[in-house]
Amino acid sequence: MNYRRWPAVAAAGFSFAALAYILAVLTKTGQTIENAALRGADQDNVSTTDAAWHALGQITIYSLGAAAVAVALVGVLRKRWDLTIAAVGVIVAGQVAVQALKRFILPRPALVEVTGDYAHNSLPSGHTTIAMTVLFAAIIVVPWKWRGLMLFFVLPWATAIGQYTLTAKWHRLSDTLAADGIALALAALASWWLQKRGSLKPYAGPSRKGRVVLIVIWSLIAAGTMTLGLILWGFPLAREGLNADEWVIYLGAGSFATAGSLAAALTFLACWRRVH
């Protein structure tokens, strides 16, 4: 089994998070576009906004604890303490990392004139990190034959959370993209630890056609949302510059948020293909 893929994925995840911070937070253009997307969210309909607030409101310290316990319970029932430690470790490390980065390490320079909530640093997104680390932890700990069923329920939820943070105006696009990268990197490091200690084995059984179909569908959605985001940002920004319509900028940001979460999830899934 190839040991090099895990550190490569971890490095890519951390690099992606750093790039999101540099481009979106440390440049005037990045801050202007992201603030325009937040203002564009004001134009979304009330029912969509309420749904986003409700979904994000379900993520609390108690629900996070319940998710960690559920993940641990799966590992204990399998009598796989190594997988349990790795999976729960991803969830805990994710919150330690993003809260430290957001509160104490990463500054947000005042490059554009803003007031109120727009001025404070919110990168990386804690809610997106929770959603993605729970997904990655579940991939690690759930038996291979049940992984497809788990993904059917958990992956759409985890992907939606990142987009919801924009709709509710809790976070900027870079916040959720950085969270995707950090969660992916931490999960890759945990997987690398498992592989180095001989915990991961190749699966030689038959493939699951239903799972393959789902992954193909999710891959098409990831490609579609990425393309849509490029169109929604590319043409307006090329024509109108930073004065582009804020509603369109918001829609493009939402597309990129969905694409980013799906890309992180599919990358981790690819690394765990036929591994248990």
Accessible surface in RSA format (square Angstrom, percent):
REM  Atomic radii and reference values for relative SASA: ProtOr
REM  Chains: A
REM  Algorithm: Lee & Richards
REM  Probe-radius: 1.40
REM  Slices: 20
REM RES _ NUM      All-atoms   Total-Side   Main-Chain    Non-polar    All polar
REM                ABS   REL    ABS   REL    ABS   REL    ABS   REL    ABS   REL
RES MET A   1    96.50  50.0  25.34  16.8  71.16 169.4  39.18  33.3  57.32  75.9
RES ASN A   2    77.93  53.7  63.88  61.7  14.05  33.8  32.48  78.2  45.46  43.9
RES TYR A   3   108.15  50.5 104.88  59.7   3.26   8.5  73.09  54.9  35.06  43.2
RES ARG A   4   187.07  78.5 184.47  94.0   2.60   6.2  75.61 103.3 111.46  67.6
RES ARG A   5    62.31  26.2  55.63  28.4   6.68  15.9  31.14  42.6  31.17  18.9
RES TRP A   6     0.00   0.0   0.00   0.0   0.00   0.0   0.00   0.0   0.00   0.0
RES PRO A   7    41.39  30.2  36.22  33.0   5.17  18.8  37.43  30.9   3.96  24.6
RES ALA A   8    60.70  55.8  46.28  71.4  14.42  32.8  55.22  77.8   5.49  14.5
RES VAL A   9    19.53  12.8  18.25  16.5   1.28   3.1  19.53  17.0   0.00   0.0
RES ALA A  10     3.82   3.5   3.82   5.9   0.00   0.0   3.82   5.4   0.00   0.0
RES ALA A  11    57.10  52.5  48.87  75.4   8.23  18.7  56.19  79.1   0.91   2.4
RES ALA A  12    60.10  55.3  47.10  72.7  13.01  29.6  55.36  78.0   4.74  12.6
RES GLY A  13     1.50   1.9   0.00   N/A   1.50   1.9   1.50   4.1   0.00   0.0
RES PHE A  14    86.31  43.2  81.36  50.4   4.95  12.9  82.02  49.7   4.29  12.3
RES SER A  15    69.71  58.9  60.13  80.2   9.58  22.1  36.74  78.2  32.97  46.2
RES PHE A  16    88.24  44.1  83.29  51.6   4.94  12.9  87.33  52.9   0.91   2.6
RES ALA A  17     8.81   8.1   7.51  11.6   1.31   3.0   8.19  11.5   0.62   1.6
RES ALA A  18    49.04  45.1  41.73  64.4   7.30  16.6  48.61  68.5   0.42   1.1
RES LEU A  19    92.53  51.5  91.16  65.2   1.37   3.4  92.12  64.7   0.41   1.1
RES ALA A  20    13.12  12.1   3.64   5.6   9.48  21.6  12.59  17.7   0.53   1.4
RES TYR A  21    21.53  10.1  21.53  12.3   0.00   0.0  20.27  15.2   1.26   1.6
RES ILE A  22    86.23  49.1  86.23  64.2   0.00   0.0  86.23  62.1   0.00   0.0
RES LEU A  23   101.75  56.7  97.92  70.1   3.83   9.6  98.03  68.8   3.72  10.0
RES ALA A  24    12.72  11.7  11.37  17.5   1.35   3.1  12.72  17.9   0.00   0.0
RES VAL A  25     0.00   0.0   0.00   0.0   0.00   0.0   0.00   0.0   0.00   0.0
RES LEU A  26    75.73  42.2  54.92  39.3  20.81  52.3  55.15  38.7  20.57  55.4
RES THR A  27    46.95  33.4  42.99  43.6   3.96   9.4  44.77  60.1   2.18   3.3
RES LYS A  28   131.65  64.2 126.53  77.6   5.12  12.2  68.18  61.4  63.47  67.6
RES THR A  29    71.31  50.7  70.47  71.4   0.83   2.0  38.94  52.3  32.37  48.9
RES GLY A  30     9.82  12.1   0.00   N/A   9.82  12.1   9.40  25.8   0.42   0.9
RES GLN A  31     4.13   2.3   4.13   3.0   0.00   0.0   0.00   0.0   4.13   3.1
RES THR A  32    29.07  20.7  27.01  27.4   2.06   4.9  26.30  35.3   2.77   4.2
RES ILE A  33    21.60  12.3  19.96  14.9   1.64   3.9  21.60  15.6   0.00   0.0
RES GLU A  34     7.52   4.3   6.06   4.6   1.46   3.5   5.68  11.0   1.83   1.5
RES ASN A  35     3.30   2.3   3.30   3.2   0.00   0.0   1.93   4.7   1.36   1.3
RES ALA A  36     6.59   6.1   6.59  10.2   0.00   0.0   6.59   9.3   0.00   0.0
RES ALA A  37     5.89   5.4   5.23   8.1   0.66   1.5   5.55   7.8   0.34   0.9
RES LEU A  38    14.27   7.9  13.89   9.9   0.38   1.0  14.27  10.0   0.00   0.0
RES ARG A  39    93.09  39.1  89.50  45.6   3.59   8.6  42.07  57.5  51.02  30.9
RES GLY A  40     0.00   0.0   0.00   N/A   0.00   0.0   0.00   0.0   0.00   0.0
RES ALA A  41     3.38   3.1   0.06   0.1   3.32   7.5   0.06   0.1   3.32   8.8
RES ASP A  42    93.47  65.5  61.75  61.5  31.71  75.0  31.09  73.2  62.38  62.2
RES GLN A  43   104.06  58.2  73.81  53.9  30.25  72.0  38.34  81.6  65.72  49.8
RES ASP A  44    24.68  17.3  12.60  12.5  12.08  28.6   0.33   0.8  24.35  24.3
RES ASN A  45    83.21  57.4  72.84  70.4  10.37  25.0  44.08 106.1  39.12  37.8
RES VAL A  46   112.26  73.9 107.83  97.6   4.43  10.7 109.83  95.4   2.44   6.6
RES SER A  47    81.53  68.9  68.05  90.8  13.47  31.0  53.67 114.3  27.86  39.0
RES THR A  48    48.93  34.8  44.10  44.7   4.83  11.5  32.05  43.0  16.89  25.5
RES THR A  49    34.39  24.5  34.39  34.9   0.00   0.0  29.92  40.2   4.47   6.8
RES ASP A  50    81.20  56.9  76.69  76.3   4.52  10.7  25.28  59.5  55.93  55.8
RES ALA A  51    48.56  44.7  37.96  58.6  10.60  24.1  45.65  64.3   2.92   7.7
RES ALA A  52     0.00   0.0   0.00   0.0   0.00   0.0   0.00   0.0   0.00   0.0
RES TRP A  53   130.84  52.5 126.59  61.3   4.24  10.0 119.22  63.6  11.62  18.9
RES HIS A  54   121.71  66.5 113.43  78.8   8.29  21.2  77.91  80.3  43.80  51.0
RES ALA A  55    20.15  18.5  15.02  23.2   5.13  11.7  19.20  27.0   0.94   2.5
RES LEU A  56     0.47   0.3   0.00   0.0   0.47   1.2   0.00   0.0   0.47   1.3
RES GLY A  57    39.44  48.6   0.00   N/A  39.44  48.6  25.58  70.2  13.86  31.0
RES GLN A  58   106.01  59.3  94.86  69.3  11.15  26.5  36.92  78.6  69.08  52.4
RES ILE A  59    17.59  10.0   7.50   5.6  10.08  24.3   7.66   5.5   9.92  26.9
RES THR A  60    59.95  42.6  50.15  50.8   9.80  23.4  54.57  73.3   5.38   8.1
RES ILE A  61   126.18  71.8 113.50  84.6  12.67  30.5 116.09  83.6  10.08  27.4
RES TYR A  62   182.58  85.2 171.18  97.4  11.40  29.7 129.10  97.0  53.48  65.9
RES SER A  63    43.40  36.7  32.12  42.9  11.28  26.0  36.21  77.1   7.19  10.1
RES LEU A  64    22.56  12.6  20.67  14.8   1.89   4.7  22.56  15.8   0.00   0.0
RES GLY A  65    32.16  39.7   0.00   N/A  32.16  39.7  31.79  87.3   0.36   0.8
RES ALA A  66    62.95  57.9  49.71  76.7  13.24  30.1  56.40  79.4   6.55  17.3
RES ALA A  67    26.15  24.0  17.39  26.8   8.76  19.9  25.33  35.7   0.82   2.2
RES ALA A  68    17.86  16.4  17.07  26.3   0.79   1.8  17.42  24.5   0.44   1.2
RES VAL A  69   101.33  66.7  98.46  89.1   2.87   6.9 100.87  87.6   0.46   1.3
RES ALA A  70    54.39  50.0  49.05  75.7   5.34  12.2  53.38  75.2   1.01   2.7
RES VAL A  71    11.04   7.3   9.37   8.5   1.66   4.0  10.82   9.4   0.22   0.6
RES ALA A  72    25.18  23.1  25.18  38.9   0.00   0.0  25.18  35.5   0.00   0.0
RES LEU A  73    98.80  55.0  95.13  68.1   3.68   9.2  98.73  69.3   0.08   0.2
RES VAL A  74    47.12  31.0  46.26  41.9   0.86   2.1  47.05  40.9   0.07   0.2
RES GLY A  75     0.00   0.0   0.00   N/A   0.00   0.0   0.00   0.0   0.00   0.0
RES VAL A  76    56.31  37.1  50.89  46.1   5.42  13.1  50.98  44.3   5.33  14.5
RES LEU A  77   132.28  73.7 105.60  75.5  26.67  67.1 108.92  76.5  23.36  62.9
RES ARG A  78    65.29  27.4  41.17  21.0  24.13  57.4  24.53  33.5  40.76  24.7
RES LYS A  79   170.63  83.2 151.76  93.1  18.87  44.9  94.66  85.2  75.98  80.9
RES ARG A  80    57.00  23.9  55.82  28.5   1.17   2.8  30.46  41.6  26.53  16.1
RES TRP A  81   158.93  63.8 156.03  75.5   2.90   6.8 132.34  70.6  26.59  43.1
RES ASP A  82    21.09  14.8  15.73  15.7   5.36  12.7   7.95  18.7  13.15  13.1
RES LEU A  83     0.44   0.2   0.44   0.3   0.00   0.0   0.44   0.3   0.00   0.0
RES THR A  84    10.79   7.7  10.79  10.9   0.00   0.0  10.79  14.5   0.00   0.0
RES ILE A  85   108.39  61.7 101.31  75.5   7.08  17.1 106.09  76.4   2.30   6.2
RES ALA A  86     5.36   4.9   0.00   0.0   5.36  12.2   5.06   7.1   0.30   0.8
RES ALA A  87     0.00   0.0   0.00   0.0   0.00   0.0   0.00   0.0   0.00   0.0
RES VAL A  88    37.47  24.7  37.47  33.9   0.00   0.0  37.47  32.6   0.00   0.0
RES GLY A  89    31.01  38.2   0.00   N/A  31.01  38.2  29.08  79.8   1.93   4.3
RES VAL A  90     3.19   2.1   0.83   0.8   2.36   5.7   2.55   2.2   0.64   1.7
RES ILE A  91     2.56   1.5   2.46   1.8   0.10   0.2   2.46   1.8   0.10   0.3
RES VAL A  92    82.51  54.3  78.26  70.8   4.25  10.2  82.29  71.5   0.22   0.6
RES ALA A  93    39.29  36.1  33.13  51.1   6.16  14.0  37.89  53.4   1.39   3.7
RES GLY A  94     0.01   0.0   0.00   N/A   0.01   0.0   0.01   0.0   0.00   0.0
RES GLN A  95    29.52  16.5  28.90  21.1   0.63   1.5  20.84  44.4   8.69   6.6
RES VAL A  96    99.27  65.3  90.99  82.4   8.28  20.0  97.22  84.5   2.05   5.6
RES ALA A  97    29.23  26.9  21.14  32.6   8.09  18.4  29.10  41.0   0.13   0.3
RES VAL A  98     0.00   0.0   0.00   0.0   0.00   0.0   0.00   0.0   0.00   0.0
RES GLN A  99    47.20  26.4  47.20  34.5   0.00   0.0  32.60  69.4  14.60  11.1
RES ALA A 100    32.84  30.2  30.65  47.3   2.19   5.0  32.17  45.3   0.67   1.8
RES LEU A 101    42.99  23.9  42.99  30.8   0.00   0.0  42.99  30.2   0.00   0.0
RES LYS A 102    39.08  19.1  31.22  19.2   7.86  18.7  14.10  12.7  24.99  26.6
RES ARG A 103   161.99  68.0 127.37  64.9  34.62  82.4  35.00  47.8 126.99  77.0
RES PHE A 104   167.69  83.9 128.44  79.6  39.25 102.1 136.21  82.6  31.48  90.1
RES ILE A 105   105.64  60.1  84.00  62.6  21.64  52.2  87.98  63.4  17.67  47.9
RES LEU A 106    35.55  19.8  29.00  20.7   6.55  16.5  29.67  20.8   5.88  15.8
RES PRO A 107    87.13  63.5  76.44  69.7  10.69  38.9  86.87  71.7   0.26   1.6
RES ARG A 108    31.48  13.2   7.84   4.0  23.64  56.3   3.95   5.4  27.53  16.7
RES PRO A 109    46.68  34.0  34.15  31.1  12.53  45.5  45.89  37.9   0.79   4.9
RES ALA A 110    99.77  91.7  61.27  94.6  38.50  87.6  66.70  93.9  33.08  87.6
RES LEU A 111    68.25  38.0  48.83  34.9  19.42  48.8  53.08  37.3  15.18  40.8
RES VAL A 112    25.30  16.6  15.07  13.6  10.23  24.6  22.53  19.6   2.77   7.5
RES GLU A 113   177.03 101.6 138.06 104.4  38.97  92.8  59.58 115.3 117.44  95.9
RES VAL A 114    43.21  28.4  17.49  15.8  25.72  62.0  24.28  21.1  18.93  51.3
RES THR A 115   108.69  77.3 101.10 102.5   7.59  18.1  73.74  99.0  34.95  52.8
RES GLY A 116    62.89  77.6   0.00   N/A  62.89  77.6  44.54 122.2  18.35  41.1
RES ASP A 117   116.69  81.7 108.32 107.8   8.37  19.8  28.63  67.4  88.06  87.8
RES TYR A 118    48.58  22.7  47.68  27.1   0.90   2.4  44.60  33.5   3.98   4.9
RES ALA A 119    50.88  46.8  37.06  57.2  13.82  31.4  39.10  55.1  11.78  31.2
RES HIS A 120    99.59  54.4  90.78  63.1   8.81  22.5  78.21  80.6  21.38  24.9
RES ASN A 121    24.93  17.2  11.18  10.8  13.76  33.1  10.95  26.4  13.98  13.5
RES SER A 122     6.17   5.2   5.26   7.0   0.90   2.1   4.97  10.6   1.20   1.7
RES LEU A 123     3.10   1.7   3.10   2.2   0.00   0.0   3.10   2.2   0.00   0.0
RES PRO A 124     0.10   0.1   0.10   0.1   0.00   0.0   0.10   0.1   0.00   0.0
RES SER A 125     0.00   0.0   0.00   0.0   0.00   0.0   0.00   0.0   0.00   0.0
RES GLY A 126     4.81   5.9   0.00   N/A   4.81   5.9   4.69  12.9   0.11   0.3
RES HIS A 127    39.07  21.4  39.07  27.2   0.00   0.0  30.75  31.7   8.32   9.7
RES THR A 128     0.00   0.0   0.00   0.0   0.00   0.0   0.00   0.0   0.00   0.0
RES THR A 129     0.05   0.0   0.05   0.1   0.00   0.0   0.05   0.1   0.00   0.0
RES ILE A 130    19.88  11.3  19.64  14.6   0.24   0.6  19.88  14.3   0.00   0.0
RES ALA A 131     0.00   0.0   0.00   0.0   0.00   0.0   0.00   0.0   0.00   0.0
RES MET A 132     0.33   0.2   0.33   0.2   0.00   0.0   0.19   0.2   0.14   0.2
RES THR A 133     0.33   0.2   0.33   0.3   0.00   0.0   0.00   0.0   0.33   0.5
RES VAL A 134    17.10  11.3  17.10  15.5   0.00   0.0  17.10  14.9   0.00   0.0
RES LEU A 135     0.30   0.2   0.30   0.2   0.00   0.0   0.30   0.2   0.00   0.0
RES PHE A 136     0.00   0.0   0.00   0.0   0.00   0.0   0.00   0.0   0.00   0.0
RES ALA A 137     0.00   0.0   0.00   0.0   0.00   0.0   0.00   0.0   0.00   0.0
RES ALA A 138     9.36   8.6   9.21  14.2   0.15   0.3   9.36  13.2   0.00   0.0
RES ILE A 139     0.00   0.0   0.00   0.0   0.00   0.0   0.00   0.0   0.00   0.0
RES ILE A 140     1.45   0.8   0.00   0.0   1.45   3.5   0.00   0.0   1.45   3.9
RES VAL A 141     0.77   0.5   0.77   0.7   0.00   0.0   0.77   0.7   0.00   0.0
RES VAL A 142    17.84  11.7  16.97  15.4   0.86   2.1  16.97  14.7   0.86   2.3
RES PRO A 143    33.63  24.5  33.30  30.4   0.32   1.2  33.63  27.8   0.00   0.0
RES TRP A 144    16.48   6.6  13.61   6.6   2.88   6.8  11.82   6.3   4.66   7.6
RES LYS A 145   114.81  56.0 103.36  63.4  11.44  27.2  47.90  43.1  66.90  71.3
RES TRP A 146   131.78  52.9 131.22  63.5   0.56   1.3 118.11  63.0  13.67  22.2
RES ARG A 147     6.20   2.6   6.20   3.2   0.00   0.0   1.57   2.1   4.63   2.8
RES GLY A 148     9.35  11.5   0.00   N/A   9.35  11.5   9.15  25.1   0.20   0.4
RES LEU A 149   100.15  55.8  90.74  64.9   9.40  23.6  94.81  66.6   5.34  14.4
RES MET A 150    23.19  12.0  15.20  10.1   7.99  19.0  22.74  19.3   0.45   0.6
RES LEU A 151     0.45   0.3   0.45   0.3   0.00   0.0   0.45   0.3   0.00   0.0
RES PHE A 152   106.06  53.1 100.38  62.2   5.68  14.8 100.38  60.9   5.68  16.3
RES PHE A 153   130.53  65.3 116.00  71.8  14.53  37.8 118.97  72.1  11.57  33.1
RES VAL A 154    33.82  22.3  31.77  28.8   2.05   4.9  33.82  29.4   0.00   0.0
RES LEU A 155     0.78   0.4   0.78   0.6   0.00   0.0   0.78   0.5   0.00   0.0
RES PRO A 156    62.00  45.2  51.37  46.8  10.63  38.6  57.42  47.4   4.57  28.4
RES TRP A 157    93.21  37.4  85.56  41.4   7.65  18.0  78.19  41.7  15.02  24.4
RES ALA A 158     0.00   0.0   0.00   0.0   0.00   0.0   0.00   0.0   0.00   0.0
RES THR A 159    10.84   7.7  10.84  11.0   0.00   0.0  10.35  13.9   0.50   0.8
RES ALA A 160    32.08  29.5  25.48  39.3   6.60  15.0  31.90  44.9   0.18   0.5
RES ILE A 161     0.21   0.1   0.21   0.2   0.00   0.0   0.21   0.2   0.00   0.0
RES GLY A 162     0.00   0.0   0.00   N/A   0.00   0.0   0.00   0.0   0.00   0.0
RES GLN A 163    45.67  25.5  45.67  33.4   0.00   0.0  13.83  29.4  31.83  24.1
RES TYR A 164    57.57  26.9  57.57  32.8   0.00   0.0  19.81  14.9  37.76  46.6
RES THR A 165     0.00   0.0   0.00   0.0   0.00   0.0   0.00   0.0   0.00   0.0
RES LEU A 166     3.29   1.8   2.98   2.1   0.30   0.8   2.98   2.1   0.30   0.8
RES THR A 167     1.96   1.4   0.30   0.3   1.66   4.0   0.00   0.0   1.96   3.0
RES ALA A 168     5.40   5.0   0.00   0.0   5.40  12.3   0.46   0.6   4.94  13.1
RES LYS A 169    75.59  36.9  53.48  32.8  22.10  52.6  33.18  29.9  42.40  45.2
RES TRP A 170    78.20  31.4  56.80  27.5  21.40  50.2  61.79  32.9  16.41  26.6
RES HIS A 171    14.91   8.1  12.41   8.6   2.50   6.4   6.54   6.7   8.37   9.7
RES ARG A 172     5.86   2.5   4.38   2.2   1.48   3.5   2.13   2.9   3.73   2.3
RES LEU A 173    12.96   7.2  11.12   8.0   1.84   4.6  11.12   7.8   1.84   5.0
RES SER A 174     1.98   1.7   0.99   1.3   0.99   2.3   1.98   4.2   0.00   0.0
RES ASP A 175     0.52   0.4   0.52   0.5   0.00   0.0   0.00   0.0   0.52   0.5
RES THR A 176     0.00   0.0   0.00   0.0   0.00   0.0   0.00   0.0   0.00   0.0
RES LEU A 177    25.94  14.4  25.94  18.6   0.00   0.0  25.94  18.2   0.00   0.0
RES ALA A 178     0.27   0.2   0.27   0.4   0.00   0.0   0.27   0.4   0.00   0.0
RES ALA A 179     0.00   0.0   0.00   0.0   0.00   0.0   0.00   0.0   0.00   0.0
RES ASP A 180     1.94   1.4   1.94   1.9   0.00   0.0   1.94   4.6   0.00   0.0
RES GLY A 181     2.93   3.6   0.00   N/A   2.93   3.6   2.93   8.0   0.00   0.0
RES ILE A 182     7.28   4.1   7.28   5.4   0.00   0.0   7.28   5.2   0.00   0.0
RES ALA A 183     0.00   0.0   0.00   0.0   0.00   0.0   0.00   0.0   0.00   0.0
RES LEU A 184    15.43   8.6  15.43  11.0   0.00   0.0  15.43  10.8   0.00   0.0
RES ALA A 185     0.00   0.0   0.00   0.0   0.00   0.0   0.00   0.0   0.00   0.0
RES LEU A 186    27.41  15.3  24.61  17.6   2.80   7.0  24.74  17.4   2.67   7.2
RES ALA A 187     0.00   0.0   0.00   0.0   0.00   0.0   0.00   0.0   0.00   0.0
RES ALA A 188     0.00   0.0   0.00   0.0   0.00   0.0   0.00   0.0   0.00   0.0
RES LEU A 189    67.80  37.8  62.14  44.5   5.66  14.2  62.93  44.2   4.87  13.1
RES ALA A 190    17.32  15.9   8.76  13.5   8.56  19.5  16.35  23.0   0.97   2.6
RES SER A 191     0.00   0.0   0.00   0.0   0.00   0.0   0.00   0.0   0.00   0.0
RES TRP A 192    76.96  30.9  76.96  37.3   0.00   0.0  74.81  39.9   2.15   3.5
RES TRP A 193   107.08  43.0 103.77  50.2   3.31   7.8  80.37  42.9  26.71  43.3
RES LEU A 194     0.00   0.0   0.00   0.0   0.00   0.0   0.00   0.0   0.00   0.0
RES GLN A 195     6.07   3.4   3.86   2.8   2.21   5.3   4.11   8.7   1.96   1.5
RES LYS A 196   128.17  62.5 100.46  61.6  27.71  66.0  51.82  46.6  76.34  81.3
RES ARG A 197   131.86  55.4  96.15  49.0  35.71  85.0  29.36  40.1 102.51  62.1
RES GLY A 198    36.83  45.4   0.00   N/A  36.83  45.4  26.82  73.6  10.01  22.4
RES SER A 199     9.94   8.4   1.25   1.7   8.69  20.0   6.64  14.1   3.31   4.6
RES LEU A 200     9.58   5.3   0.00   0.0   9.58  24.1   0.00   0.0   9.58  25.8
RES LYS A 201   112.89  55.1 112.89  69.3   0.00   0.0  69.47  62.5  43.43  46.3
RES PRO A 202    96.82  70.6  85.28  77.7  11.54  42.0  85.28  70.4  11.54  71.7
RES TYR A 203    48.97  22.9  42.90  24.4   6.07  15.8  30.38  22.8  18.59  22.9
RES ALA A 204   104.21  95.8  66.11 102.0  38.10  86.7  73.49 103.5  30.72  81.4
RES GLY A 205    22.02  27.2   0.00   N/A  22.02  27.2  16.96  46.6   5.06  11.3
RES PRO A 206   109.20  79.6  97.03  88.5  12.17  44.2 108.28  89.4   0.92   5.7
RES SER A 207    67.77  57.3  48.77  65.1  19.00  43.8  22.51  47.9  45.27  63.4
RES ARG A 208   101.37  42.6  95.56  48.7   5.81  13.8  29.71  40.6  71.66  43.4
RES LYS A 209   171.19  83.5 164.58 101.0   6.62  15.8 108.57  97.7  62.62  66.7
RES GLY A 210    49.55  61.1   0.00   N/A  49.55  61.1  39.91 109.5   9.64  21.6
RES ARG A 211    25.16  10.6  20.84  10.6   4.31  10.3  16.62  22.7   8.53   5.2
RES VAL A 212    78.89  51.9  78.01  70.6   0.88   2.1  78.84  68.5   0.04   0.1
RES VAL A 213    84.10  55.3  82.39  74.6   1.70   4.1  84.10  73.1   0.00   0.0
RES LEU A 214    40.03  22.3  40.03  28.6   0.00   0.0  40.03  28.1   0.00   0.0
RES ILE A 215    54.21  30.8  54.21  40.4   0.00   0.0  54.21  39.0   0.00   0.0
RES VAL A 216    77.95  51.3  75.91  68.7   2.04   4.9  77.91  67.7   0.03   0.1
RES ILE A 217    80.05  45.6  79.75  59.4   0.31   0.7  79.93  57.6   0.12   0.3
RES TRP A 218    19.43   7.8  19.43   9.4   0.00   0.0   5.99   3.2  13.43  21.8
RES SER A 219    46.20  39.0  40.69  54.3   5.51  12.7  29.53  62.9  16.67  23.4
RES LEU A 220   120.28  67.0 112.74  80.7   7.54  19.0 113.24  79.5   7.04  18.9
RES ILE A 221    76.71  43.6  70.58  52.6   6.12  14.8  76.60  55.2   0.11   0.3
RES ALA A 222    13.22  12.2  11.57  17.9   1.65   3.7  12.02  16.9   1.19   3.2
RES ALA A 223    58.50  53.8  48.61  75.0   9.89  22.5  57.34  80.7   1.16   3.1
RES GLY A 224    38.71  47.7   0.00   N/A  38.71  47.7  33.47  91.9   5.24  11.7
RES THR A 225    26.27  18.7  25.25  25.6   1.02   2.4  25.70  34.5   0.57   0.9
RES MET A 226    80.51  41.7  80.51  53.3   0.00   0.0  72.23  61.4   8.28  11.0
RES THR A 227    72.82  51.8  72.76  73.8   0.06   0.2  47.91  64.4  24.91  37.7
RES LEU A 228    84.39  47.0  82.83  59.3   1.56   3.9  84.14  59.1   0.25   0.7
RES GLY A 229     0.00   0.0   0.00   N/A   0.00   0.0   0.00   0.0   0.00   0.0
RES LEU A 230   105.82  58.9 100.12  71.6   5.70  14.3 101.17  71.1   4.65  12.5
RES ILE A 231    84.20  47.9  81.70  60.9   2.50   6.0  83.17  59.9   1.03   2.8
RES LEU A 232    34.20  19.0  33.13  23.7   1.07   2.7  34.20  24.0   0.00   0.0
RES TRP A 233    42.81  17.2  42.81  20.7   0.00   0.0  42.81  22.8   0.00   0.0
RES GLY A 234    37.39  46.1   0.00   N/A  37.39  46.1  33.75  92.6   3.64   8.2
RES PHE A 235   124.60  62.3 123.79  76.7   0.81   2.1 124.21  75.3   0.39   1.1
RES PRO A 236    12.35   9.0  12.35  11.3   0.00   0.0  12.35  10.2   0.00   0.0
RES LEU A 237    41.78  23.3  32.48  23.2   9.29  23.4  32.85  23.1   8.92  24.0
RES ALA A 238    88.68  81.5  46.32  71.5  42.36  96.4  58.14  81.9  30.54  80.9
RES ARG A 239   169.25  71.1 129.70  66.1  39.55  94.2  73.20 100.0  96.05  58.2
RES GLU A 240    82.92  47.6  65.11  49.3  17.81  42.4  36.65  70.9  46.27  37.8
RES GLY A 241    31.01  38.2   0.00   N/A  31.01  38.2  28.77  79.0   2.23   5.0
RES LEU A 242    82.17  45.8  60.00  42.9  22.17  55.7  61.50  43.2  20.66  55.6
RES ASN A 243   134.02  92.4 110.13 106.4  23.89  57.5  29.14  70.1 104.88 101.4
RES ALA A 244     6.35   5.8   0.85   1.3   5.49  12.5   0.85   1.2   5.49  14.6
RES ASP A 245    72.18  50.6  63.07  62.8   9.11  21.5  28.81  67.8  43.37  43.3
RES GLU A 246    55.83  32.1  52.97  40.1   2.86   6.8  14.52  28.1  41.31  33.7
RES TRP A 247    76.47  30.7  76.47  37.0   0.00   0.0  57.45  30.6  19.02  30.9
RES VAL A 248    36.93  24.3  36.93  33.4   0.00   0.0  36.93  32.1   0.00   0.0
RES ILE A 249     3.02   1.7   3.02   2.3   0.00   0.0   3.02   2.2   0.00   0.0
RES TYR A 250     4.87   2.3   4.71   2.7   0.16   0.4   3.47   2.6   1.40   1.7
RES LEU A 251    65.89  36.7  60.52  43.3   5.37  13.5  62.65  44.0   3.24   8.7
RES GLY A 252     0.00   0.0   0.00   N/A   0.00   0.0   0.00   0.0   0.00   0.0
RES ALA A 253     0.19   0.2   0.19   0.3   0.00   0.0   0.19   0.3   0.00   0.0
RES GLY A 254     4.87   6.0   0.00   N/A   4.87   6.0   4.63  12.7   0.24   0.5
RES SER A 255    12.01  10.1   6.81   9.1   5.20  12.0   3.78   8.1   8.23  11.5
RES PHE A 256    24.80  12.4  23.79  14.7   1.00   2.6  23.79  14.4   1.00   2.9
RES ALA A 257     0.00   0.0   0.00   0.0   0.00   0.0   0.00   0.0   0.00   0.0
RES THR A 258    25.91  18.4  25.91  26.3   0.00   0.0  15.06  20.2  10.86  16.4
RES ALA A 259     1.91   1.8   1.15   1.8   0.76   1.7   1.15   1.6   0.76   2.0
RES GLY A 260     9.95  12.3   0.00   N/A   9.95  12.3   7.30  20.0   2.65   5.9
RES SER A 261     0.03   0.0   0.00   0.0   0.03   0.1   0.00   0.0   0.03   0.0
RES LEU A 262     4.53   2.5   4.53   3.2   0.00   0.0   4.53   3.2   0.00   0.0
RES ALA A 263    49.35  45.4  43.85  67.7   5.50  12.5  48.45  68.2   0.90   2.4
RES ALA A 264     7.56   7.0   4.02   6.2   3.54   8.1   6.90   9.7   0.66   1.7
RES ALA A 265     0.14   0.1   0.14   0.2   0.00   0.0   0.14   0.2   0.00   0.0
RES LEU A 266    28.07  15.6  23.82  17.0   4.25  10.7  24.12  16.9   3.94  10.6
RES THR A 267    55.35  39.4  48.59  49.3   6.76  16.1  30.25  40.6  25.10  38.0
RES PHE A 268     0.00   0.0   0.00   0.0   0.00   0.0   0.00   0.0   0.00   0.0
RES LEU A 269    12.29   6.8   7.81   5.6   4.48  11.3   8.09   5.7   4.20  11.3
RES ALA A 270    65.63  60.3  48.66  75.1  16.97  38.6  55.68  78.4   9.95  26.4
RES CYS A 271    11.41   8.6   9.45  10.5   1.96   4.6   1.96   5.0   9.45  10.2
RES TRP A 272     1.29   0.5   1.12   0.5   0.16   0.4   1.26   0.7   0.03   0.0
RES ARG A 273   171.70  72.1 156.41  79.7  15.29  36.4  55.34  75.6 116.36  70.5
RES ARG A 274    61.17  25.7  57.65  29.4   3.52   8.4  28.08  38.4  33.09  20.1
RES VAL A 275     4.75   3.1   4.75   4.3   0.00   0.0   4.75   4.1   0.00   0.0
RES HIS A 276    65.54  35.8  60.93  42.4   4.61  11.8  42.75  44.1  22.79  26.5
END  Absolute sums over single chains surface
CHAIN  1 A    12830.7      10811.5       2019.2       9300.8       3529.9
END  Absolute sums over all chains
TOTAL         12830.7      10811.5       2019.2       9300.8       3529.9
